[in-house]
């Protein structure tokens, strides 16, 4: 469904080139697999897919190698465009300290990458394939006008837990041994935006699920909140039952509070999200599935959580 959606957008726009930012993580891996399948459907050469890896301050050797190896094995055009020097110059231009580690430091990198993708797409007369997934849209775990933006978001209605399942399925059915090994290593890599420097051992220091919570919980919350319309008390009860032995009530309650705070606070990013295919029963497109004011308040939901 994702590949057919992208194929239709390519037909409609007359584009025969696509540009994808490849990080070596799960989301960009799935987006690339979708793009490859769409091009195969259309009978287009895979070299028409321009995969761009853009090493930054937090890029680790592991994700860098996986990004390059995956692109090579899938037969797409490979480009490497480092962003460190451009970001350092930008920080100088706006008067930001190189030791700054606030949101501006992280978002400058995401926006630099998006600028590169958009401009290369213009040069190639193609479109930028977005990589962000449904779980990130729900939590707002994306940089506004950075990785939040693309020309067509193929993962927009695919939650992170399903992204993992689809990539694993691709690995299981892959006939190229090296490609399979690369996909399996991507699956074993901690989820991270890699916007903060790696640790002293060169490993990923910024782990998403340590910061916003386990995606398997958030995807459970999202489905029961949006698809079934349940309130905090019922979602908490169901989560305690579903995840008994994995998470206790305190942990579930903590991450449920995070879910509601972030879901309501981050609507402004979803209001400006690009088109994408709807492949499940839950989606957050402001044009057909979820219309909510960007300034809507989570107070009623959080007040109920305070009593639990």
N, C-alpha and C positions, 0 to 999 in steps of 0.2 A: 504493500500500500504506500509506503514511503517513497519507494523508487518510482512507482507509477505516478504519484503526485508530482515528483520532481520532473519526470519525463514530460508530463503535460505542461508544466510551467515552461520548460525549455521549448516545447513546440509553440506555445502561445506567444512567447517573446521572440522566437526566432533565433535564440541563442544556441550555439553549438560548442560553447566553452563554459566551464564552471571552475570557480576558484574556491578552495577549501583550506582553512587554516588547520594544520595538523600538529597537535601538541604531544602526541604519544599517550593521550588519555582516552578514556572510554567513549566520551561523547563525540569527539572528532573522529575516532576510529569508526563508529557506527555511521556518521555522516559520510565518510569516505566510502564505506562499503555500499551505502545507499546510492551514492553518486555513480560508482562503478556499475552497479546493476542497472541504473537508469540509462547510462550510456550504452550498455549492452542491449537493453530493450530497443533503443533507438537506432542501433546499428552504427553508432559513432565510435571512433577510435578513442581508447582510454587516455591517450596522450592529450586529448582535449580537456581533461581534468587537470588543473594546475594545483598541485598540493604544495602549500607553503609552510615550512616550519620556521618559526621566528623566535630563536633563543633569546631569553631575557635574563634578568638578575636571579630568578629562582629556578631556571631550567636545570634539571639534573641530567647526568650522562645517560641514565637509564631511559628516561622519556625521550631524550634527543635521539638515541640510537633506535629506539622502537619506531619513532615517527619516520625516520629515514628508511628503515628496513621495510616497513609496511608499504610505503609509497613505491619503493623500488619493486617489490614483489607483486604489487597490483598493476604495475605497468603504467602508472600515471606520470605526468611531467612533474619533476621534483625541483623545487626552488627553496633555497635557504636564504633568509633575510634577517640577520641579527638586528635586534632593536635596542641594544644597550646604549650605543653611542647617540642614537636619535633621542632616547629618553633622557640621557644626561644633558644633552643640549637643550632639550625642552625644559628641564628643571632649572637650568641656568637662566633661560629666557623668562621664566615666570618667578624667579627669585626663590626657589625652593631648595632647601639644604639637601645635599646628597645623603645625609644621615637620616633624613625624614623617613618614617615608616608608617605614616598615616594612610588614610584611604587615598589621598592624592598620589602617593608613591605607587600604590597598586593599580589604581585606575588609569594612570598615565600610560602604563604598559599595555593595558587592555585596549585603550583607545588608539594607541600607536599601531597595534596589530590590526585593528579594524580599519584604520586609514589605509594601511598597506593593502589589505584585502580588497577594499573598495576601489582603490586606484588601479591595482593590477587588473581587476575585473573590467574596468573601463578601458584599459589598454588592450585587453584581450577580446573586447566586445562580448563579455560573458556575464555571469551572475555569481554573486557570493552565496554559497550554501552555508546556512547557519548551523551551528553545532549544539546550541543550548537545549536542554531537555525540559520536560514538564515539571520535574521536581525543583529544578533551579528557578523556573518561572514562578512557581508557587511560593518559594522562599525568598525570591528576589536576589538569589545568589548569582548576580551578574552585574557587570558595570554598565550603567545607563549610557547609551550611545557608544558602548564598547562592544563586548561580546553579546550584549543584549540585542544588537542590531545586525541584520543581514538582508539579503534580497529574497531569501526563501528559507524558512527554518524547518528542515526535514524531521527534527527530533522534538518539535514543539508540543506534541501530545503523547510523547513516550516518557513515562516515569523512569527514574534512574534504575530501579530494580529490573525493569523490562529491558533497558539498555544493556545491562549486564547479561541478561539471559540471551538477548539477540547476538551479542558479540561472542558469547560462549558457543552458541549454535553455529555461528559462522566458523569458529575455530574447529568444531567437531566435524564439519563437512568440508573443510579446506583440504585440498589434495597436495598443496605445496608444503613440505615439511617445515621450511624456514618461516613461511607465512603463519602456519599454525602455531609454531613456537612463539612467534612475536605476539600474536593475538592472546595467547595464554599468559604471556608475561605482562601484557597490558592489563589483563583481568586481575593479575596479582598485585598491580601497582596501586598504592593508596590514592584515593581520589583527592586531587589538589589543583588549585588554580596556578600554583607555582609562581606566585607573584612576590614572595618573600625569599631571601637568600636561603640556600640549602644549609643543613647543619654541618658541623666540622668534618663529618664522615662523607659529606657529599650526598646525603640522602634527603628526601623531601622533609622539610620542617613544618610546612603549612598543610595540615590535613583537615579537609573540609568537615568530615564527620565529627572531629573533635570540637569544632567550632559551632556548627549549627545542629548537630545531632545525627543519629543514624538514619540513612535514607529509607531503610525498610520501615521504620516507624513513621516517618513523614509521609511516605507514600500511602501507608495504611490510614493515617489521619486524613489525608487529602481525599481519598476515595470515599470514606465514610462521611466526610463533611460535605463534599460537593455532589457526589452521585446519589447518596442516600439521605442527605439532609439532616444527619444526626448532630446533636449538640454535644458540648464538652463532656457532660457526665456519662452519656452513653458511649461516646468514643473511648473515654478512659476505661470504662468497664470492659468493652470489647477488646481493647488493646491488652489489658491485663490478662484476659483469657487467651487471646491469640499468641501472646509472647511470654506466657508463663514459663519460667526456667531460663529465659534469656534476659529479660529486663524486669526489675521490681517496680512497684507502684510509684515510688519516689522518682525514679528515672523517667518513667513514662509521663508522669505529671509534669516534670521539668521540661521535657521536650515538647509536650503538647502546648504548654504556655509559649514556648519559643515559636512553635508553628503558628499559633493565632496572632501573636504580635507581628511576626514577619509577614504573614499572609496579607494582613490588612495594611501594613505600612508600605508594602512594595507594589501596590496596585498600579502606581504611576508607570512602572516599567512595562507592565502587561498592557496598559492602555495604548502604548506605542510599539507594541511588538509587530514584527513582520508576518506575512502570510505563511502558512504551513499546512500540511495535510492533517486531517483529523483521523486518527487510526484507532481510537478507543472510545469508551463511553464517558470519559472525563477529559475535558480540554478547557483552556483558559483564554481562548481568542476573544477579544472584545467585540468582534464582529458577528459572532454567532453563538457563543457558549457562555460567556461570563461577562456581564455588564455591571460594573460596580464603580461608584465614584472613587477617585483616587484619594479623597479625604475621608472615606468611610471609617468609622471608629470600631475598634475591637473591644470596647469597654464592657459591653454586655456579656460577651463570651469570657473575657478575663475575669469578670466579677463572679461568674458561675464557677470558674476554676478555683477561685480563692476559697470557696466554700467546700471544696472536695478534699 
